């Protein structure tokens, strides 16, 4: 086996470990300061403001292009779901009014049929 002091992989791992410890110590010290938290807070506020402005700009662009925005599409989808729900309720009420207990899997409603009064012709060709 190779000696630990001359093994390049072991040296590399040791160096990376020491660098990681140094970075962690520096980051912990920096995050503990009030200036860091203030800077992060300001950066978050600026990002939120930029995102809001970009959203408004996109809204204006879509209006100019005569296209619906995301909010308008969501509104239309909600209205369509409401309409579909109302149609399903109407279908259920109609089904109930038609005597919904009958088997409608064939697509035809089970209304009573009139009695058959006409008889088929007999073997000699006369009707009875």
Secondary structure, DSSP 8 states (H G I E B T S, - for coil): ---TTT-HHHHHHHHHHHHHHHHHHHHHHHHHSHHHHHHHHHHHHHHHHHHHHHHHHHHHHHHHTT---HHHHHHHHHHHHHHHHHHHHHHHHHHHHTTTTS--TTSS--------------TTS---
